[in-house]
Amino acid sequence: MEEATKLCETFASSIKMTPREFLSKQCSERSYLIYRLSTESRQHALEIAQYGDNFPSDVSASELVTRSDLWPEDVQEQYQRAINCIRLSKTALEIGSPNPARDYQIIGKSIVWRLLFGRTACVIQTFMSRKLQESRQPYEFAIANHRKAARLFDEQLAPSGPVGPLEEPDKSHDVAVFKKFSEDRTAAAIEHMRLITHLTSDVARHLLAKPDGRSLLDSAETIITEEFSDVPEIPKYAKSVFKSTYRAL
């Protein structure tokens, strides 16, 4: 942060701002531009991610990490944009955002896009959905966890949230409302991933042959650990559950 602030000194002084004010404004504005200018491409990527038409029917659990074609480039791009929005807005808030309500709103919305476009959803969950569809007698707890995850997403993550600066930029908005919105979305995303962790364990243990089950657990742990390195409670929980399941296989 100190190095970034130093780089801003010359630009900040030319417009009579402190380096921290300049950096915060730049982070906030860039986050907003990335989010706003991604609207059309995000919808296109969502169609690809939701339907999984590009997902091969013959993929094995051991290939989920190694095959690059399983995570389409358009979807990867939108995932990275969501990550960038979250990081930029969090940085802006940390050093004094000029538009905190908007930054909290962007974080809350980007958390959902991060989930939808990540490899956990587009690779691991798509693979498991195929296995559940193929199974003539799907394990009832797997179905239950699948429904719980879907219901939590529909109720706590899918709704657009309160109308705010993104929709009404010229109006004043209560920062506390959007701070809570961001916090609630973060908590819901963590709970959603816990349910996905248990669903993965159920599929690995009851719907796949033992070698494939172990491969699914290994692939899921690798992907979740990489994808949520900034939310350590998610990979920590996954590793604990997968370790227990691995012993049972």
Secondary structure, 3 states (H helix, E strand, C coil): CHHHHHHCHHHHHHCCCCHHHHHHHHHHHHHHHHHHHCHHHHHHHHHHHHHCCCCCCCCCHHHCCCCHHHCCHHHHHHHHHHHHHHHHHHHHHHHCCCCHHHHHHHHHHHHHHHHHHCHHHHHHHHHHHHHHHHCCCCCHHHHHHHHHHHHHHHHHHCCCCCCCCCCCCCCCCCHHHHHHHHHHHHHHHHHHHHHHHHHHHHHHHHCCCHHHHHHHHHHHHHHHHHHCCCCCHHHHHHHHHHHHHHHHC
